[in-house]
């Protein structure tokens, strides 16, 4: 009887582990990446989770915001990108490098539903996060694959190198980028960022930029896109582009992002049995947000590869 109970408990734990590891074998990897404002052109496949979100209306289709692929069915973006609650006019492009093309590795999907965080405040940009479900699943390639997400409790110290990507404006009041842009900017600690914005930066936000220097930042059209950091060989999304000053390269105001690690439970509540890969930052020696005990148990049992294959096909 004791053996049966032990096996039952172990089986339950293993199912929990398998669900938590669903994306960890694929997320945050950039096979084609050998290594915005003030940024430069990204190479094809360098940021395979980057999404270009388009809105279709009577005047045609146009890039509205960025986003990031977090599993085969869901895109993460900003709540302020979606003025309407109707997803029928939203089209998402994956594997896109250039707006004008050609984009031989590109695929597209329409949205089946769009979910804004219920506490989103349009006046303060607090809880500025949204999920968009795809009309059908995507297949992962070297050019289309999910990013890992910062797990709850992740800490991004001031000065940490952060990469921001998007199709936004190249300068304040200027034209939007035709080619996907990439730029590296350091994390700005919470105290300094909060001071720069007169106390309006909440615990749900994270900042990055060249404070008192300027010249590199996100800008209009980059909203909803990812800010990512490296953790060993993995890329982990720490932020979602939210807002900045009216001047995109303003040296007194860094870019502000939604702090992804604050929303782990909320994201998992919608992604079901195929959750994104959540990874602790900085690394504590383990590749996921699971405790060392659970990971130790997972390595003891040989059925884990089988359970992982189940969640990949779900």
C-alpha positions as CSV (number, residue, x, y, z in Angstrom):
1,X,0.0,0.0,0.0
2,X,2.8,2.4,0.9
3,X,4.5,1.7,-2.4
4,X,1.3,2.4,-4.3
5,X,0.9,5.7,-2.5
6,X,4.5,6.6,-3.2
7,X,4.2,5.8,-6.9
8,X,0.9,7.8,-7.1
9,X,2.5,10.8,-5.5
10,X,5.6,10.5,-7.7
11,X,3.3,10.2,-10.8
12,X,1.5,13.4,-9.8
13,X,4.7,15.2,-9.3
14,X,6.0,14.0,-12.6
15,X,2.9,15.2,-14.4
16,X,3.4,18.6,-12.8
17,X,7.0,18.7,-13.8
18,X,6.2,17.7,-17.4
19,X,3.6,20.4,-17.8
20,X,6.1,23.0,-16.4
21,X,8.8,21.8,-18.8
22,X,6.6,21.8,-21.9
23,X,8.5,24.6,-23.7
24,X,11.9,24.4,-21.9
25,X,13.3,22.1,-24.6
26,X,12.6,24.6,-27.3
27,X,12.2,28.1,-25.9
28,X,14.7,30.8,-26.0
29,X,17.0,29.1,-28.5
30,X,18.3,31.0,-31.5
31,X,20.2,28.6,-33.9
32,X,20.7,31.4,-36.4
33,X,21.7,34.2,-34.0
34,X,25.5,34.4,-33.7
35,X,25.5,36.9,-31.3
36,X,14.6,50.7,-32.5
37,X,16.3,53.9,-31.8
38,X,20.0,53.7,-32.2
39,X,19.7,50.1,-33.2
40,X,20.6,48.1,-36.3
41,X,19.1,45.6,-38.7
42,X,18.5,42.1,-37.3
43,X,19.6,39.1,-39.3
44,X,16.9,36.6,-40.5
45,X,16.1,34.2,-37.7
46,X,18.0,36.2,-35.0
47,X,14.9,36.7,-32.9
48,X,12.6,33.8,-33.9
49,X,9.9,34.7,-31.4
50,X,9.3,38.2,-32.7
51,X,5.8,38.8,-33.9
52,X,4.5,41.7,-36.1
53,X,0.9,42.3,-35.2
54,X,-1.2,43.9,-37.9
55,X,-4.6,45.5,-37.9
56,X,-6.9,45.1,-40.9
57,X,-9.4,47.9,-41.6
58,X,-11.0,49.6,-44.6
59,X,-7.7,51.1,-45.5
60,X,-5.8,47.8,-45.6
61,X,-3.4,46.0,-43.3
62,X,-0.7,47.8,-41.3
63,X,1.8,47.0,-38.5
64,X,0.4,48.1,-35.2
65,X,2.5,46.5,-32.5
66,X,5.0,43.9,-31.7
67,X,4.6,40.7,-29.7
68,X,6.4,37.5,-28.8
69,X,5.6,33.8,-29.5
70,X,5.5,32.0,-26.1
71,X,4.1,28.6,-27.3
72,X,2.6,27.1,-30.4
73,X,-0.8,28.8,-29.7
74,X,-0.2,32.0,-27.9
75,X,1.4,35.4,-28.4
76,X,2.3,37.8,-25.6
77,X,1.9,41.6,-26.1
78,X,0.7,44.8,-24.5
79,X,-2.9,45.6,-23.5
80,X,-2.6,49.1,-24.9
81,X,-2.1,47.7,-28.4
82,X,-5.7,46.5,-28.6
83,X,-8.2,49.4,-28.6
84,X,-11.0,47.0,-29.5
85,X,-11.9,43.8,-27.8
86,X,-12.8,42.2,-31.2
87,X,-9.9,40.0,-32.4
88,X,-11.3,39.5,-35.9
89,X,-9.2,42.3,-37.5
90,X,-5.9,41.1,-36.0
91,X,-3.3,39.2,-38.1
92,X,0.1,38.1,-36.8
93,X,3.2,37.5,-38.8
94,X,6.0,35.2,-37.6
95,X,9.5,34.8,-39.1
96,X,9.2,38.2,-40.7
97,X,12.4,40.3,-41.2
98,X,11.2,43.0,-43.6
99,X,7.9,44.7,-44.0
100,X,8.5,45.0,-47.8
101,X,9.8,41.5,-48.1
102,X,10.7,39.1,-49.4
103,X,10.2,36.9,-46.3
104,X,10.6,33.3,-47.4
105,X,10.4,32.0,-43.8
106,X,7.3,33.9,-42.9
107,X,4.0,32.5,-41.7
108,X,0.8,34.2,-40.5
109,X,-2.1,33.5,-38.3
110,X,-5.3,35.3,-37.4
111,X,-6.4,35.8,-33.8
112,X,-9.1,33.6,-32.3
113,X,-9.2,35.6,-29.0
114,X,-7.5,38.5,-27.3
115,X,-7.2,38.8,-23.5
116,X,-6.2,41.9,-21.7
117,X,-5.2,41.8,-18.1
118,X,-8.4,42.6,-16.1
119,X,-6.5,45.2,-14.0
120,X,-5.0,47.1,-17.0
121,X,-5.1,50.8,-16.4
122,X,-4.9,52.9,-19.6
123,X,-4.0,56.1,-17.7
124,X,-1.0,54.6,-15.8
125,X,-0.1,51.7,-18.1
126,X,-0.1,49.4,-15.0
127,X,-0.8,45.7,-15.8
128,X,-0.2,46.5,-19.5
129,X,-0.1,43.0,-20.7
130,X,-2.2,40.9,-23.1
131,X,-2.4,37.4,-24.6
132,X,-3.5,36.6,-28.1
133,X,-4.6,33.1,-29.1
134,X,-3.8,32.0,-32.6
135,X,-6.5,30.7,-34.9
136,X,-4.3,27.6,-35.4
137,X,-1.0,26.3,-34.0
138,X,2.3,27.1,-35.6
139,X,5.1,24.6,-36.2
140,X,8.5,25.5,-34.8
141,X,11.4,26.2,-37.2
142,X,14.7,27.9,-37.0
143,X,12.8,31.1,-37.9
144,X,9.7,30.6,-35.7
145,X,10.1,29.4,-32.1
146,X,9.0,30.6,-28.7
147,X,10.9,32.7,-26.2
148,X,11.4,31.6,-22.6
149,X,9.7,33.8,-20.0
150,X,11.2,35.2,-16.7
151,X,9.8,33.1,-13.8
152,X,8.3,34.7,-10.7
153,X,11.0,36.0,-8.4
154,X,13.4,36.8,-11.2
155,X,15.8,39.7,-10.5
156,X,17.2,42.0,-13.2
157,X,19.9,44.1,-11.6
158,X,20.7,47.6,-12.9
159,X,23.2,47.4,-15.8
160,X,22.0,44.0,-17.0
161,X,22.3,43.9,-20.8
162,X,18.8,43.8,-22.4
163,X,18.0,43.4,-26.1
164,X,14.9,45.1,-27.5
165,X,13.5,44.3,-31.0
166,X,10.8,45.7,-33.1
167,X,9.5,47.4,-36.3
168,X,8.9,50.8,-34.6
169,X,10.0,54.3,-35.6
170,X,13.7,54.9,-36.2
171,X,13.6,58.3,-34.6
172,X,11.0,60.5,-32.9
173,X,8.5,61.6,-35.4
174,X,10.3,59.7,-38.1
175,X,9.3,56.7,-40.3
176,X,8.9,53.2,-39.0
177,X,11.6,50.6,-39.7
178,X,11.2,48.4,-42.7
179,X,13.6,45.8,-41.4
180,X,13.4,44.4,-37.9
181,X,15.6,46.4,-35.6
182,X,17.6,45.2,-32.5
183,X,19.2,47.3,-29.8
184,X,21.0,46.6,-26.6
185,X,20.2,48.8,-23.6
186,X,21.0,48.2,-19.9
187,X,18.5,47.8,-17.1
188,X,17.9,50.9,-15.1
189,X,17.3,50.2,-11.4
190,X,13.8,50.8,-10.1
191,X,14.7,53.7,-7.8
192,X,16.3,55.8,-10.6
193,X,13.5,55.0,-13.1
194,X,10.8,55.8,-10.6
195,X,12.5,59.1,-9.9
196,X,12.8,59.9,-13.6
197,X,9.0,59.4,-14.0
198,X,8.0,61.3,-10.8
199,X,7.0,58.2,-8.8
200,X,4.7,56.5,-11.4
201,X,6.8,53.3,-11.9
202,X,5.1,50.4,-10.2
203,X,6.4,47.0,-9.2
204,X,4.8,45.6,-12.3
205,X,7.2,47.6,-14.5
206,X,10.9,47.3,-15.4
207,X,13.0,50.0,-17.1
208,X,16.0,50.0,-19.5
209,X,17.9,52.6,-21.4
210,X,20.8,54.9,-21.4
211,X,19.8,57.2,-18.5
212,X,21.3,60.7,-18.9
213,X,22.8,59.7,-22.2
214,X,19.9,58.7,-24.5
215,X,20.2,57.7,-28.2
216,X,19.0,54.1,-27.8
217,X,15.4,53.1,-26.9
218,X,12.2,51.6,-28.0
219,X,9.8,53.9,-29.9
220,X,6.3,54.1,-31.4
221,X,5.4,50.8,-33.1
222,X,7.7,48.7,-30.8
223,X,4.9,48.5,-28.2
224,X,4.0,44.9,-27.2
225,X,7.4,43.6,-28.4
226,X,9.9,41.8,-26.2
227,X,12.8,42.8,-24.1
228,X,15.1,39.8,-23.6
229,X,18.1,38.8,-21.6
230,X,20.5,35.9,-21.9
231,X,20.8,33.2,-19.2
232,X,23.5,30.9,-20.4
233,X,22.4,29.7,-23.8
234,X,18.8,30.7,-23.3
235,X,17.0,34.0,-24.1
236,X,14.5,35.0,-21.5
237,X,11.9,37.7,-21.9
238,X,12.0,40.1,-19.0
239,X,9.7,42.8,-20.4
240,X,7.0,43.9,-22.8
241,X,7.5,47.3,-24.4
242,X,5.0,49.7,-22.7
243,X,5.9,53.4,-22.9
244,X,8.6,56.0,-22.7
245,X,8.7,59.8,-23.0
246,X,7.3,61.6,-26.0
247,X,10.8,61.8,-27.3
248,X,11.9,58.2,-27.9
249,X,15.6,58.9,-27.3
250,X,15.1,61.2,-24.3
251,X,18.1,60.8,-22.0
252,X,16.1,61.7,-18.9
253,X,13.4,59.0,-19.4
254,X,14.3,55.3,-20.0
255,X,12.0,52.9,-21.8
256,X,9.4,51.2,-19.5
257,X,8.3,47.6,-19.9
258,X,5.8,45.3,-18.3
259,X,7.7,43.1,-15.9
260,X,6.9,39.6,-17.3
261,X,7.9,37.7,-14.1
262,X,4.9,39.4,-12.3
263,X,2.5,37.5,-14.5
264,X,3.5,33.9,-14.4
265,X,0.3,32.6,-12.8
266,X,-1.9,34.8,-15.0
267,X,-0.2,33.6,-18.2
268,X,-0.4,29.9,-17.1
269,X,-4.1,30.2,-16.3
270,X,-4.8,30.7,-20.0
271,X,-2.2,28.5,-21.7
272,X,-3.5,25.3,-20.1
273,X,-1.5,22.1,-20.4
274,X,1.0,23.6,-22.8
275,X,2.5,26.5,-20.6
276,X,5.4,28.6,-21.8
277,X,8.9,27.8,-20.5
278,X,9.4,29.9,-17.4
279,X,13.1,30.3,-16.4
280,X,14.5,31.9,-13.3
281,X,16.8,34.9,-13.8
282,X,19.6,35.1,-12.8
283,X,20.2,31.3,-13.0
284,X,20.2,29.5,-9.7
285,X,21.8,26.4,-11.3
286,X,18.5,25.0,-12.5
287,X,16.9,25.6,-15.9
288,X,13.3,26.2,-14.7
289,X,11.4,27.7,-11.9
290,X,10.8,24.3,-10.3
291,X,12.5,23.6,-7.0
292,X,15.7,21.6,-6.9
293,X,13.8,18.7,-5.1
294,X,11.3,18.3,-7.9
295,X,14.0,18.5,-10.6
296,X,15.9,15.8,-8.7
297,X,12.9,13.6,-8.8
298,X,12.3,14.3,-12.5
299,X,15.8,13.1,-13.3
300,X,15.3,9.9,-11.3
301,X,12.5,8.6,-13.5
302,X,13.0,7.7,-17.1
303,X,9.3,8.4,-18.1
304,X,9.9,12.2,-18.3
305,X,10.8,12.2,-22.0
306,X,7.5,10.5,-22.6
307,X,5.5,13.0,-20.6
308,X,7.3,15.9,-22.3
309,X,6.4,14.5,-25.7
310,X,2.8,14.4,-24.6
311,X,2.7,18.1,-23.7
312,X,4.4,19.0,-27.0
313,X,1.6,17.4,-29.0
314,X,-1.2,18.7,-26.8
